[in-house]
Amino acid sequence: MSAAIAISPRDTGQVSPAADAAEPGADLVGAVAAAYGLRTPVSAERLTGGFANDVFLLKDDPPVVLHIKHPPLDLQSLSWEHQLLPLLRPHLPEVPAPLPTLDGRTFLLHKERPVWLTPYVKGEPAEPADRRAVAAALGQLHAVQLDMEPRPGRPRLRDLPIPPLRPMPSAFDSWLPLITHARTETIELISRIATTRQATVGVTHNDIFPGNVLVQNGHVTGLLDWEEADVDWLVWDLASSILPFCSTADGDLDISATQGFLDAYRAASGRVQPEEEEDLIVPLLRVKRILEVLRAPTDRHPRWDYQLQNLRAYQLLGQQRR
């Protein structure tokens, strides 16, 4: 998971990896206020969320959200993201694009760290009951066709950036054979899709989960955190987005909920078609599960209990294929 661009101040129950970071100093807040023409003094209040960024509510009129980027820094990648978001807004008003500074920049560097502002978005984190509204927003995103190159410096799924098997806690010892086999199976599946299928490519969010979608009165008000956005396989984004909204308590796939998600996605002109690509959804759901397990050792704050759930869900989803 990545940082939310703006998120409701209500505690979402998600782990907040940024909780141990320092509050923004008066020098940073002052530099931001001067660059954006904010009224001073301005106070900063930490928002829940934040993985690749720290996020703070600045109580200006209107309120705005301050983002402070964590290392590693890739200014080309950040610039690509800030070019994408204004292009999406005519199609998706729910996207909070970066605000320009007084001299037209979308971010500034403070002590070699990028910082920027976005509008504050009202709403509460989406819940599974909001799945149709979330699916419609995803369908609207996938319907957008922009002439953009892929995000610089970012390997896509078809490039096989599959992490190696790294040391894990002893609770995973009995799972190591499964993890090793799943990693090999994942590489074979992605290679097969890349060489034998014509998966539809377009703008992808790649991190749709409850903390990154805000809803109000049953409607999506904010699609947040574009840190992972790219030009990639739409079916990969669709499968990853189904996972948090259509899973049962034990991690299996709720077939009825999934069908409702897909119906709403197609009604919103989502371009993943059932005849050509829908058979890839369950296999890619399994890829999503195992990738989270493989990446966990390098997470800033690993959630090992969640990774055990991922492994159990990987097994259950395998039964869907039989």
C-alpha distance (Angstrom), angle and dihedral (degrees) to the residues before:
residue distance angle dihedral
M1 . . .
S2 3.74 . .
A3 3.77 135.1 .
A4 3.77 122.5 -68.3
I5 3.80 115.6 -118.0
A6 3.76 88.7 -144.2
I7 3.74 127.3 -9.6
S8 3.76 137.7 179.7
P9 3.81 112.2 -91.6
R10 3.80 88.5 -126.1
D11 3.80 112.6 108.3
T12 3.79 104.7 -104.8
G13 3.78 94.9 -163.1
Q14 3.81 89.7 -115.2
V15 3.76 119.7 127.1
S16 3.81 109.5 -97.6
P17 3.81 106.5 -146.3
A18 3.80 90.9 -174.7
A19 3.79 93.0 62.1
D20 3.80 92.9 99.8
A21 3.82 94.3 52.5
A22 3.78 121.3 104.9
E23 3.78 122.0 -103.0
P24 3.80 113.9 -103.0
G25 3.80 110.4 -85.3
A26 3.78 124.0 -122.2
D27 3.81 89.6 -107.2
L28 3.82 91.8 57.2
V29 3.80 94.3 45.1
G30 3.80 89.7 46.9
A31 3.81 92.1 50.4
V32 3.81 91.0 49.6
A33 3.80 92.3 47.2
A34 3.81 90.9 51.5
A35 3.81 94.0 45.8
Y36 3.81 94.0 49.1
G37 3.80 99.7 32.8
L38 3.81 95.1 -116.5
R39 3.75 122.0 167.5
T40 3.79 113.7 -101.0
P41 2.91 139.0 -98.6
V42 3.79 95.3 37.6
S43 3.81 124.4 178.2
A44 3.81 126.0 -141.2
E45 3.81 125.3 -144.5
R46 3.79 121.5 -171.5
L47 3.80 115.3 -118.8
T48 3.79 124.3 -148.9
G49 3.77 115.0 -103.1
G50 3.73 124.9 43.0
F51 3.79 124.3 144.5
A52 3.78 108.5 152.7
N53 3.81 90.6 17.9
D54 3.78 138.1 33.8
V55 3.79 109.3 -127.2
F56 3.80 127.5 -156.4
L57 3.78 134.8 177.6
L58 3.81 111.5 -125.7
K59 3.79 109.1 -156.7
D60 3.74 98.4 -138.1
D61 3.82 123.7 134.5
P62 2.99 101.8 -71.0
P63 3.82 98.8 20.6
V64 3.80 117.3 -118.0
V65 3.78 136.3 -167.8
L66 3.80 121.7 -116.9
H67 3.81 117.5 -148.7
I68 3.80 122.9 -161.4
K69 3.79 113.2 -170.0
H70 3.79 121.4 -133.9
P71 3.81 121.0 -141.8
P72 2.95 138.4 -67.8
L73 3.78 91.1 75.4
D74 3.78 124.6 -157.9
L75 3.78 109.8 172.9
Q76 3.82 92.8 -175.7
S77 3.79 90.4 56.6
L78 3.80 92.2 46.2
S79 3.81 91.3 48.6
W80 3.82 89.9 51.3
E81 3.82 89.9 52.7
H82 3.80 91.9 48.8
Q83 3.81 90.1 50.6
L84 3.81 91.8 50.2
L85 3.80 99.8 51.3
P86 3.84 98.7 60.7
L87 3.82 88.3 48.7
L88 3.81 90.1 55.3
R89 3.79 97.2 47.8
P90 3.85 96.4 78.9
H91 3.82 87.1 57.6
L92 3.81 97.9 32.8
P93 3.82 115.1 29.7
E94 3.82 86.6 -178.9
V95 3.81 89.6 75.9
P96 3.84 111.0 96.0
A97 3.80 102.6 -146.2
P98 3.83 120.3 -158.7
L99 3.77 115.0 -87.7
P100 3.81 118.0 -122.1
T101 3.78 121.9 -114.8
L102 3.80 118.3 -125.7
D103 3.81 89.1 -90.2
G104 3.83 94.5 46.4
R105 3.81 102.8 -99.5
T106 3.81 121.0 137.5
F107 3.80 94.1 -147.1
L108 3.77 139.0 9.0
L109 3.78 132.7 -149.2
H110 3.78 118.7 -117.4
K111 3.80 114.1 -177.6
E112 3.83 87.5 -18.6
R113 3.82 93.5 -54.6
P114 3.82 121.1 113.9
V115 3.80 114.6 -122.6
W116 3.80 128.3 179.7
L117 3.80 144.0 160.5
T118 3.79 133.0 -120.7
P119 3.81 130.4 -179.8
Y120 3.79 116.0 -86.6
V121 3.81 110.5 -108.3
K122 3.79 120.5 -149.2
G123 3.78 119.9 -142.2
E124 3.76 145.0 80.7
P125 3.82 127.5 -90.8
A126 3.79 111.3 -85.4
E127 3.79 119.5 -103.3
P128 3.81 130.5 -155.3
A129 3.81 88.8 -95.5
D130 3.83 87.3 63.6
R131 3.81 92.2 58.0
R132 3.81 95.8 116.5
A133 3.81 92.5 52.5
V134 3.82 90.0 47.4
A135 3.81 91.0 48.0
A136 3.80 91.0 50.7
A137 3.80 91.3 52.6
L138 3.80 90.2 49.2
G139 3.80 90.3 48.9
Q140 3.81 90.3 52.4
L141 3.80 89.7 51.1
H142 3.80 92.9 49.6
A143 3.81 90.2 48.1
V144 3.81 90.1 62.0
Q145 3.80 112.9 96.1
L146 3.80 114.5 -164.4
D147 3.76 129.8 174.5
M148 3.81 95.9 -123.2
E149 3.76 132.5 138.9
P150 3.82 116.9 -126.6
R151 3.78 117.0 -85.4
P152 3.82 109.4 -77.0
G153 3.76 118.7 -112.1
R154 3.80 93.9 11.7
P155 3.81 122.0 113.0
R156 3.79 113.8 -143.2
L157 3.78 126.7 -137.8
R158 3.82 92.1 -96.9
D159 3.82 88.5 56.5
L160 3.81 87.3 66.2
P161 3.79 101.7 -126.4
I162 3.80 88.4 174.3
P163 3.83 110.9 162.6
P164 3.78 119.1 -127.1
L165 3.77 120.9 -112.5
R166 3.80 105.5 -87.3
P167 3.83 131.1 -173.7
M168 3.81 114.5 -70.6
P169 3.82 134.1 -178.6
S170 3.80 117.5 -74.1
A171 3.83 90.5 -103.8
F172 3.80 86.3 75.6
D173 3.82 96.5 54.4
S174 3.80 93.8 98.7
W175 3.81 90.0 47.6
L176 3.81 96.7 54.1
P177 3.84 95.9 94.3
L178 3.81 90.0 52.2
I179 3.82 92.6 46.4
T180 3.82 91.4 49.5
H181 3.80 92.2 48.9
A182 3.82 92.2 44.6
R183 3.79 91.5 52.4
T184 3.82 91.5 53.2
E185 3.80 91.3 45.6
T186 3.82 90.3 50.1
I187 3.81 92.7 53.7
E188 3.81 90.9 48.5
L189 3.82 92.7 48.6
I190 3.80 95.4 49.2
S191 3.80 91.8 46.0
R192 3.80 90.0 50.7
I193 3.82 92.9 50.1
A194 3.80 91.2 48.0
T195 3.78 94.1 50.6
T196 3.81 103.9 34.4
R197 3.82 106.6 28.1
Q198 3.80 134.4 62.2
A199 3.81 98.7 -139.5
T200 3.80 112.8 -170.7
V201 3.80 112.7 -108.0
G202 3.80 126.2 -151.7
V203 3.79 144.9 121.0
T204 3.80 110.0 -37.8
H205 3.79 131.0 -170.0
N206 3.83 95.4 -158.8
D207 3.80 96.5 -168.2
I208 3.81 108.4 64.8
F209 3.80 107.6 152.6
P210 3.84 132.6 130.8
G211 3.81 94.8 -84.1
N212 3.80 92.5 55.6
V213 3.81 97.8 49.0
L214 3.81 122.7 66.0
V215 3.78 122.2 -161.5
Q216 3.79 134.7 -171.9
N217 3.80 125.1 -175.2
G218 3.78 90.8 -9.7
H219 3.80 95.4 -52.3
V220 3.80 129.6 105.9
T221 3.80 109.7 -112.2
G222 3.79 99.6 172.6
L223 3.80 138.3 26.8
L224 3.76 101.6 -165.6
D225 3.79 141.7 -171.4
W226 3.78 111.9 32.2
E227 3.81 93.8 -177.9
E228 3.82 90.8 118.2
A229 3.82 97.7 38.3
D230 3.79 117.3 130.3
V231 3.79 145.5 141.8
D232 3.79 101.4 -86.5
W233 3.80 146.2 123.6
L234 3.80 108.1 -39.3
V235 3.80 91.4 -151.4
W236 3.83 89.5 60.2
D237 3.81 90.4 54.5
L238 3.81 90.7 45.5
A239 3.80 94.0 50.6
S240 3.81 92.5 46.5
S241 3.81 90.4 50.1
I242 3.80 94.3 49.1
L243 3.79 91.6 55.6
P244 3.85 101.1 73.2
F245 3.81 95.2 38.9
C246 3.81 103.1 42.0
S247 3.82 105.6 37.0
T248 3.79 125.6 114.8
A249 3.80 121.7 -127.6
D250 3.81 90.9 -91.4
G251 3.81 93.4 48.8
D252 3.80 98.1 -101.1
L253 3.80 120.9 131.0
D254 3.80 118.1 -90.9
I255 3.80 99.7 -138.8
S256 3.82 96.0 -161.7
A257 3.80 92.8 47.8
T258 3.80 90.7 47.0
Q259 3.79 91.6 52.0
G260 3.81 90.1 51.0
F261 3.80 89.7 50.3
L262 3.81 92.0 50.5
D263 3.81 92.7 46.2
A264 3.81 91.5 53.3
Y265 3.81 91.2 44.4
R266 3.82 92.2 53.6
A267 3.81 92.9 43.9
A268 3.81 86.8 58.2
S269 3.83 90.9 53.9
G270 3.79 97.1 -101.2
R271 3.81 107.0 173.8
V272 3.82 101.8 -139.8
Q273 3.80 101.0 105.8
P274 3.82 123.2 -151.1
E275 3.79 96.5 -134.0
E276 3.80 96.7 52.2
E277 3.81 108.4 30.6
E278 3.80 114.1 7.2
D279 3.81 91.3 95.8
L280 3.82 87.6 67.0
I281 3.81 94.9 61.6
V282 3.82 99.6 84.3
P283 3.83 94.4 42.8
L284 3.81 89.6 49.9
L285 3.79 90.9 47.6
R286 3.79 86.2 59.7
V287 3.82 89.7 48.3
K288 3.81 89.2 53.9
R289 3.79 91.5 51.6
I290 3.79 95.9 49.3
L291 3.81 94.1 43.0
E292 3.80 89.4 57.0
V293 3.80 89.5 52.8
L294 3.81 93.2 48.2
R295 3.80 92.7 47.6
A296 3.80 95.5 46.3
P297 3.84 96.7 89.1
T298 3.82 89.5 62.5
D299 3.82 96.2 44.2
R300 3.78 115.4 115.7
H301 3.82 89.7 -125.6
P302 3.83 110.6 15.6
R303 3.80 116.4 -151.5
W304 3.77 100.9 -152.0
D305 3.80 95.5 177.3
Y306 3.80 88.0 57.7
Q307 3.81 91.2 49.8
L308 3.80 90.5 54.7
Q309 3.80 87.3 53.7
N310 3.81 88.4 51.2
L311 3.79 91.2 55.2
R312 3.81 93.0 49.7
A313 3.79 89.6 47.9
Y314 3.81 90.3 49.3
Q315 3.79 88.5 58.4
L316 3.80 93.6 46.7
L317 3.79 92.6 48.6
G318 3.79 88.6 52.1
Q319 3.79 88.1 63.3
Q320 3.83 89.2 57.2
R321 3.81 88.7 66.3
R322 3.79 94.8 57.3
